[in-house]
Amino acid sequence: MHFYKLMYKLRRMEIAADMMYKAKFIRGFCHLYDGQEAVLTGIEAAITLEDSIITSYRDHCQHITRGGSVKELMAELMGKSEGATRGLGGSMHIYNRKTNFYGGNGIVGAQIPLGAGIALAHKYRGEPNVCITMYGDGAANQGQKYEALNMAGLWNLPVIFVCENNHYGMGTAEWRAAKSPNFYTRGDYIPGIKVDGMDVLAVKHAVAFAKAYALANGPIIMEMDTYRYHGHSMSDPGSTYRTRDEINAMRTERDPIERVKKLLLANGVEAGELKRADKDVKKEVDDAVEAAKAGTIPPDSWLWRNMYVAPLGAEMRGVLPGQYRVPDFDPEYKT
């Protein structure tokens, strides 16, 4: 039931983000996770908040599974000060150090060597934890990934490299971009396993195995066979490089939420209980959207936050031509 409620919440939240983007409450880049919920839900079921996670720009749902709220997520997407990163990060740069979530990284593949570094920190400190380093099939051919694999292998770092293979890097099918699309075999000296990323129970058990392996032996690669329902981002309709029949077939035959729903019904859970859970989730998401709309825009003094304590008269270029701002020093910055 927990898996069902969590995945349904992630799905409703991303659908709400889609609607708010189209209504122009959300601007800029926005990459949605609907269809891939079983991957993250299964991973979190096999690890703890003491373990670390780092991912790409498709990072909304990690904020929720790492203990954040839908309200914080929606406020961040709308650029409000009540947001997950106080309205300063936006869709691609959500982050929560307290629960070992290291983002949200906007550069394709940049999180892979960073994940190896986080694993090095765990090992250096003698902590019994791993770093889940998530990337897509579109980043799987990058050179920095193989440099990170080499160092992780040399030092036996407790890192699990998770390739979320949704079969399209932006609009390019995997077979057009990779000579060998069997990404779990591409570690050479680092072992790999392929998992049905649409089956939350399969993911949970596979990640539990991988964590035990990584702590005892070092890095391991996991390829999650999954699928995204939306396009690469909100600027991509997602239908020019794949057919609607393909998308509908995935929804009908492999949807991760429907799979769990059928399993629950087959094991005695009442349909009414699932409907009540759906209703509660819808209300939570709808309330979060309205709260985010009513949120506050960050003050000008925050423009220099995390860059300079005092801007010393420096100008920040605005959105409009010829528009410049000189933020005041924020006396509360250090607190």
NUDO-719090 format. One record per residue (C-alpha): y, z, x. Coordinates in pm, whole numbers. Layout:
! NUDO-719090
- Y / Z / X;
...
END
This chain:
! NUDO-719090
- 0 / 0 / 0;
- 236 / 78 / 287;
- 178 / -268 / 435;
- 237 / -431 / 98;
- 561 / -242 / 30;
- 697 / -300 / 380;
- 620 / -672 / 387;
- 762 / -719 / 39;
- 1079 / -537 / 147;
- 1115 / -762 / 451;
- 1062 / -1070 / 232;
- 1317 / -966 / -32;
- 1569 / -873 / 236;
- 1546 / -1212 / 403;
- 1572 / -1393 / 70;
- 1885 / -1186 / -3;
- 2024 / -1287 / 336;
- 1963 / -1651 / 244;
- 2156 / -1608 / -80;
- 2444 / -1421 / 86;
- 2469 / -1689 / 355;
- 2492 / -1964 / 97;
- 2758 / -1759 / -86;
- 2952 / -1737 / 245;
- 2929 / -1358 / 274;
- 2733 / -1415 / 596;
- 2867 / -1656 / 860;
- 2748 / -1799 / 1190;
- 2388 / -1810 / 1309;
- 2116 / -1666 / 1088;
- 1742 / -1698 / 1152;
- 1507 / -1572 / 881;
- 1160 / -1420 / 918;
- 1001 / -1480 / 577;
- 641 / -1592 / 614;
- 589 / -1405 / 941;
- 598 / -1049 / 802;
- 234 / -970 / 881;
- 295 / -1008 / 1255;
- 558 / -737 / 1283;
- 400 / -510 / 1021;
- 63 / -524 / 1196;
- 219 / -462 / 1537;
- 407 / -154 / 1420;
- 89 / -17 / 1258;
- -83 / -16 / 1598;
- 196 / 135 / 1810;
- 452 / 417 / 1787;
- 829 / 436 / 1811;
- 782 / 555 / 2169;
- 657 / 204 / 2249;
- 926 / -57 / 2300;
- 995 / -387 / 2125;
- 1215 / -674 / 2237;
- 1242 / -1007 / 2057;
- 1443 / -1324 / 2011;
- 1731 / -1391 / 1772;
- 1491 / -1378 / 1472;
- 1534 / -1000 / 1470;
- 1637 / -873 / 1125;
- 1301 / -724 / 1032;
- 1257 / -533 / 1359;
- 1555 / -321 / 1260;
- 1371 / -213 / 946;
- 1034 / -146 / 1108;
- 1207 / 53 / 1382;
- 1350 / 296 / 1128;
- 1671 / 125 / 1016;
- 1782 / 64 / 658;
- 1833 / -254 / 458;
- 2193 / -145 / 399;
- 2260 / -130 / 774;
- 2104 / -472 / 822;
- 2297 / -642 / 542;
- 2623 / -478 / 654;
- 2566 / -607 / 1006;
- 2504 / -961 / 882;
- 2833 / -941 / 693;
- 3018 / -809 / 1000;
- 3095 / -466 / 856;
- 3149 / -146 / 1056;
- 2866 / 24 / 863;
- 2622 / -227 / 1012;
- 2327 / -171 / 1243;
- 2541 / -239 / 1549;
- 2871 / -152 / 1383;
- 2946 / -511 / 1292;
- 2977 / -609 / 1658;
- 2640 / -779 / 1709;
- 2574 / -990 / 1402;
- 2245 / -1154 / 1312;
- 2121 / -1228 / 1663;
- 2210 / -906 / 1844;
- 2070 / -616 / 1644;
- 1968 / -325 / 1866;
- 1853 / 36 / 1836;
- 1808 / 224 / 2161;
- 1701 / 546 / 1985;
- 1381 / 384 / 1860;
- 1326 / 161 / 2164;
- 1429 / -164 / 2000;
- 1603 / -370 / 2267;
- 1726 / -657 / 2054;
- 1796 / -934 / 1935;
- 1851 / -1180 / 2224;
- 2045 / -1501 / 2159;
- 1925 / -1700 / 2462;
- 1587 / -1867 / 2409;
- 1323 / -1689 / 2616;
- 1568 / -1447 / 2783;
- 1388 / -1148 / 2633;
- 1061 / -1225 / 2815;
- 1160 / -1107 / 3165;
- 1357 / -824 / 3008;
- 1041 / -712 / 2830;
- 858 / -707 / 3163;
- 1139 / -490 / 3298;
- 1110 / -246 / 3009;
- 736 / -223 / 3074;
- 815 / -153 / 3440;
- 1038 / 135 / 3327;
- 755 / 280 / 3116;
- 518 / 261 / 3412;
- 774 / 399 / 3659;
- 834 / 701 / 3436;
- 464 / 760 / 3384;
- 490 / 709 / 3008;
- 179 / 613 / 2808;
- 362 / 332 / 2631;
- 378 / -46 / 2621;
- 652 / -300 / 2564;
- 589 / -559 / 2292;
- 766 / -872 / 2416;
- 795 / -1125 / 2134;
- 884 / -1493 / 2169;
- 822 / -1816 / 1981;
- 623 / -2124 / 2066;
- 956 / -2296 / 2138;
- 1012 / -2059 / 2432;
- 653 / -2072 / 2557;
- 719 / -2353 / 2807;
- 1013 / -2186 / 2982;
- 999 / -2117 / 3353;
- 1130 / -1764 / 3322;
- 826 / -1675 / 3114;
- 592 / -1765 / 3399;
- 804 / -1576 / 3652;
- 778 / -1271 / 3426;
- 403 / -1320 / 3384;
- 362 / -1336 / 3761;
- 551 / -1012 / 3824;
- 380 / -836 / 3534;
- 43 / -945 / 3670;
- 125 / -840 / 4026;
- 237 / -495 / 3918;
- -11 / -447 / 3629;
- 272 / -373 / 3389;
- 193 / -234 / 3040;
- 339 / -530 / 2854;
- 198 / -726 / 2560;
- 344 / -1078 / 2549;
- 336 / -1181 / 2182;
- 382 / -1551 / 2113;
- 470 / -1594 / 1745;
- 344 / -1947 / 1702;
- 499 / -2072 / 1379;
- 418 / -2426 / 1498;
- 775 / -2556 / 1520;
- 1027 / -2494 / 1796;
- 1340 / -2566 / 1592;
- 1237 / -2906 / 1448;
- 983 / -3000 / 1714;
- 613 / -2960 / 1637;
- 414 / -2769 / 1897;
- 197 / -3068 / 1987;
- 507 / -3272 / 2073;
- 647 / -3006 / 2307;
- 340 / -2856 / 2472;
- 59 / -3045 / 2644;
- -157 / -2741 / 2575;
- -57 / -2568 / 2250;
- -321 / -2298 / 2305;
- -55 / -2054 / 2413;
- -290 / -1758 / 2451;
- -466 / -1943 / 2737;
- -148 / -2019 / 2928;
- -137 / -1693 / 3125;
- -393 / -1820 / 3379;
- -472 / -1490 / 3555;
- -355 / -1288 / 3250;
- -604 / -1270 / 2962;
- -509 / -1376 / 2613;
- -634 / -1358 / 2257;
- -548 / -1557 / 1945;
- -492 / -1372 / 1617;
- -447 / -1476 / 1255;
- -81 / -1381 / 1226;
- -93 / -1412 / 846;
- -348 / -1128 / 819;
- -182 / -789 / 870;
- -513 / -608 / 923;
- -622 / -857 / 1188;
- -290 / -810 / 1368;
- -315 / -430 / 1350;
- -663 / -415 / 1504;
- -588 / -679 / 1767;
- -271 / -504 / 1880;
- -452 / -168 / 1894;
- -701 / -330 / 2132;
- -422 / -496 / 2333;
- -230 / -170 / 2374;
- -535 / 11 / 2509;
- -604 / -282 / 2741;
- -245 / -306 / 2869;
- -225 / 67 / 2947;
- -551 / 52 / 3141;
- -530 / -289 / 3306;
- -187 / -449 / 3277;
- -41 / -744 / 3083;
- -210 / -937 / 2806;
- -97 / -1235 / 2596;
- -137 / -1253 / 2219;
- -82 / -1572 / 2022;
- -5 / -1500 / 1657;
- -87 / -1801 / 1439;
- 186 / -1774 / 1176;
- 437 / -1980 / 976;
- 802 / -1961 / 877;
- 897 / -2069 / 526;
- 1265 / -2129 / 597;
- 1395 / -2373 / 854;
- 1465 / -2266 / 1211;
- 1800 / -2127 / 1101;
- 2018 / -2150 / 793;
- 2162 / -2478 / 921;
- 1813 / -2631 / 914;
- 1674 / -2731 / 571;
- 1326 / -2718 / 724;
- 1202 / -3022 / 537;
- 1291 / -3315 / 763;
- 1012 / -3260 / 1016;
- 742 / -3122 / 784;
- 641 / -3197 / 427;
- 698 / -2977 / 126;
- 325 / -3005 / 58;
- 260 / -2839 / 394;
- 496 / -2552 / 315;
- 354 / -2505 / -35;
- -1 / -2509 / 101;
- 84 / -2227 / 342;
- 241 / -2026 / 61;
- -59 / -2081 / -162;
- -343 / -2038 / 86;
- -221 / -1805 / 362;
- 74 / -1602 / 238;
- 46 / -1257 / 405;
- 182 / -1060 / 110;
- -41 / -1231 / -147;
- -340 / -1165 / 79;
- -276 / -791 / 79;
- -198 / -795 / -293;
- -536 / -954 / -372;
- -708 / -703 / -145;
- -543 / -410 / -324;
- -627 / -542 / -669;
- -987 / -601 / -563;
- -1010 / -240 / -447;
- -892 / -72 / -766;
- -513 / -61 / -736;
- -353 / -119 / -1075;
- -134 / -428 / -1117;
- 127 / -204 / -1280;
- 156 / 2 / -964;
- 231 / -308 / -760;
- 492 / -420 / -1014;
- 663 / -82 / -991;
- 665 / -111 / -613;
- 818 / -459 / -642;
- 1086 / -328 / -877;
- 1176 / -40 / -644;
- 1209 / -276 / -349;
- 1426 / -521 / -543;
- 1660 / -237 / -642;
- 1681 / -112 / -283;
- 1771 / -457 / -155;
- 2018 / -530 / -437;
- 2191 / -195 / -382;
- 2207 / -262 / -7;
- 2372 / -599 / -65;
- 2638 / -448 / -290;
- 2703 / -163 / -46;
- 2739 / -414 / 239;
- 2988 / -619 / 38;
- 3194 / -305 / -15;
- 3183 / -216 / 355;
- 3482 / -212 / 590;
- 3582 / -468 / 851;
- 3585 / -316 / 1203;
- 3938 / -228 / 1323;
- 4114 / -442 / 1583;
- 4078 / -158 / 1835;
- 3702 / -227 / 1838;
- 3751 / -580 / 1975;
- 3727 / -447 / 2329;
- 3446 / -199 / 2258;
- 3164 / -211 / 2513;
- 3388 / -418 / 2743;
- 3689 / -208 / 2844;
- 3789 / 150 / 2767;
- 4157 / 51 / 2766;
- 4253 / -320 / 2731;
- 4579 / -269 / 2933;
- 4770 / -524 / 2726;
- 4511 / -801 / 2757;
- 4507 / -1047 / 2468;
- 4205 / -1134 / 2253;
- 4208 / -1489 / 2114;
- 4170 / -1502 / 1737;
- 4005 / -1755 / 1509;
- 4317 / -1957 / 1427;
- 4510 / -2173 / 1675;
- 4774 / -1973 / 1857;
- 4644 / -1646 / 1719;
- 4618 / -1364 / 1973;
- 4570 / -992 / 1931;
- 4645 / -701 / 2161;
- 4426 / -418 / 2036;
- 4544 / -61 / 2069;
- 4349 / 180 / 2285;
- 4078 / 348 / 2077;
- 4110 / 725 / 2138;
- 3772 / 786 / 1976;
- 3592 / 533 / 2196;
- 3423 / 781 / 2426;
- 3282 / 979 / 2133;
END
